[in-house]
Amino acid sequence: MVSVAFVAAAASVATGTQQSTMLPPAAPDDGSKHGILRTVWDFTFRMGLRYIKNSYKDDPFRTFLEVCLIAFIIWYITKQKYNIGTNEIVLSEKEIDELVEEWAPEPLVPELTEFEREALDKAIMIDGPNGTKVRLASGSTSKPVLNFASYNFLGFIDNPDIEKRAIETLRKYGVGSCGPPGFYGTLDVHMELEKQLAAFIGHSAAILYSQAFTTTLSVIPCFSKRGDIIVADEGVCFAVQQAILLSRSKVYWYKHNDMSDLERVLKDVNKQLVGRRGKNALPRKFIVTEGLFQNTGDITPLDVLVDLKRRYKFRIILDESYSFGVLGKRGAGATDHFNIDPHEVDLLIGALSLALGASGGFCCADKDLVEHQRLSGLGYCFSASMPGILTVAASDAIHALEAHPEGYLNNLRENTALMRNSLKRIPGLQVDGALESPLIHVRLSPEALVRMKRSGGAWTKTDIDRVLTELTDEAQKDGVLLTRAMYVDEHERLLPNSSIRICVSSAHTRKEIEKCAHAVKSAVSRITSKKR
Amino acid sequence: MHTLVQRVASVANLNEHSINPNSHWVNLKGSWTTNIVMIVVFRFLFSVIPWSTPELSWTLTNLSYCLFQYIMFHGIIGTPFEVNQGAYDNLTLWEQMDNGEQYTPTKKFLTVVPIIVFLISTHYSNYDVATFIINFTAILIVLIAKLPAFHRVRFFGINMGQNDCN
């Protein structure tokens, strides 16, 4: 019991006085200094003895336990601070010197491989404004070439009306907005465009981001946090992959566009959650996918997706960057295409920089979800808002699309169908993606690749990329600008097969489409006839 | 699914320089004092219950304080605040305190106080075996939960966070 601590403590007067404060106060000090000490010592000693007598209740085991507790106190109090979980390695001077000696700095810019150097040398540079016809700065001829490499689906990039309005806006608002939306960066045109976007999509509210890539990167981590669950398509584009990574959520991948596999994953996830207790029993659960896949040109079967979401109680985050302005009767994206109420898609992410030819992105959602992003969306809070000119350009593009949807979209559909049909007829070529997708990935078919290899050896990715680069070079000689789909190889989760990405625009004429298809055909025949 | 003893995954390096608003207040001198005041008030309240013996009131005081410590420091996980993307979501307040550092002054204080209360109570009352066991078990539970060896260790699946039980 406390008695033992007391006996131990009684050795020092200091602890003795401390003890005495717990008990009745010490006797008044009326003697000399020596006398006081003596009195205090006497008093504490006597008190201590009484204490031990009182405490020892004829039970040695109990006393033993109490002694243990006191020993524990002493042991615990005398321990030094330390941090669990840091595996700090302490090095000796010699070891440090050795490490410094061994260290060879890596170059700031890594050495390029041979193929990378070639690709860099051949990088396309456009002289003058972008559009369906462009002049190349690097090309040998000064003749304009047909551009099938830009995401200019509706031909808004070089629309003269929009350009005129943009110049007028420039006079009014200047070039930049000079601040994030929360810090004097919001213009009236931003708020108008948000309302216009929400009305156009048919959702409750919208929020504007100043960059398309960061829209995805911002929206997904804004709602899906550590401990939440994301079920994502394997074929999603780089932005979505990075967003998922940033969210730190638990990710489950399902096979690209395979709804039965998605259902299996959803069932699995829900099964794991059964029986979980506490506040983590109900994490936020999201299905993340793209409306129109950047890497394949496939379209997500949104009707099935919505059905699954309802059945398994998930939320949908749909990246409509590529489908917005392209799919559907009105061009409002995948929800329009499948005739689904946009409210079924809980977070709808879109880009204004692709089909609309402006810049930035947006997220359509319920009002609360949008307001949450105004304080928690990193891309919204911490980057300057969109310049006024681009905002007005996007707004005008939507107005134009709303006024004549058939004009733009029918043209786009016809061009897409024509391009796809012509490309499909080319031997040795494989055309990917959904029929409605103006984003066409063409790959060399496996048979053609086998035929081209002289020794029957295997193709490496670089080999195929090199052949495709040759193909684009050949097409460029015929006056058609194409590009290979490029990726940051080491950062892609599943690296898509090498392909040439052809973007059809509604601004292309029938003749231009035919010319492109013809150029591809002759390039392919020239390339495949060469053995290597 | 739950085994007897499990360790919660270390989800992130807790940043020493960021203040966790959920556990910061524990280090204030005011909250140290509150502990003492609380014990005194408990003791007083339980002693004014009619027909209460010193044994009963001390036992109730001891149990209430241990229960308070258990709930506050070991019974609830997570934080109502958004800190470092939920880095503290699966941790009890005891594990969050001082960013997981052991043997800090507050931790020492909060470890010593229930023991002192227990020792004082055994001194001032005549516990029979049953009451002694009840009181001793109570402080044993709160002490074991505080040991550095049991940092992020969970018994019987109590307080298992998400992502730790599959």
Chai-1 contact restraints between the chains, C-beta under 6 A:
chainA,res_idxA,chainB,res_idxB,connection_type,confidence,min_distance_angstrom,max_distance_angstrom,comment,restraint_id
A,V2,B,L119,contact,1.0,0.0,6.0,A-B,restraint_1
A,V2,B,H123,contact,1.0,0.0,6.0,A-B,restraint_2
A,S55,B,H123,contact,1.0,0.0,6.0,A-B,restraint_3
A,L69,B,I115,contact,1.0,0.0,6.0,A-B,restraint_4
A,I73,B,V112,contact,1.0,0.0,6.0,A-B,restraint_5
A,I73,B,I115,contact,1.0,0.0,6.0,A-B,restraint_6
A,Y76,B,T111,contact,1.0,0.0,6.0,A-B,restraint_7
A,I77,B,K108,contact,1.0,0.0,6.0,A-B,restraint_8
A,K79,B,Y103,contact,1.0,0.0,6.0,A-B,restraint_9
A,K81,B,E101,contact,1.0,0.0,6.0,A-B,restraint_10
A,K81,B,Y103,contact,1.0,0.0,6.0,A-B,restraint_11
A,K81,B,T104,contact,1.0,0.0,6.0,A-B,restraint_12
A,Y82,B,Q102,contact,1.0,0.0,6.0,A-B,restraint_13
A,N83,B,E101,contact,1.0,0.0,6.0,A-B,restraint_14
A,I84,B,G100,contact,1.0,0.0,6.0,A-B,restraint_15
A,I84,B,H151,contact,1.0,0.0,6.0,A-B,restraint_16
A,G85,B,S10,contact,1.0,0.0,6.0,A-B,restraint_17
A,K225,B,Q85,contact,1.0,0.0,6.0,A-B,restraint_18
A,K225,B,G86,contact,1.0,0.0,6.0,A-B,restraint_19
A,R226,B,Q85,contact,1.0,0.0,6.0,A-B,restraint_20
A,R226,B,G86,contact,1.0,0.0,6.0,A-B,restraint_21
A,G227,B,G86,contact,1.0,0.0,6.0,A-B,restraint_22
A,G227,B,D89,contact,1.0,0.0,6.0,A-B,restraint_23
A,G227,B,Q162,contact,1.0,0.0,6.0,A-B,restraint_24
A,R248,B,Q85,contact,1.0,0.0,6.0,A-B,restraint_25
A,K250,B,N163,contact,1.0,0.0,6.0,A-B,restraint_26
A,Q272,B,N166,contact,1.0,0.0,6.0,A-B,restraint_27
A,N280,B,G161,contact,1.0,0.0,6.0,A-B,restraint_28
A,N280,B,Q162,contact,1.0,0.0,6.0,A-B,restraint_29
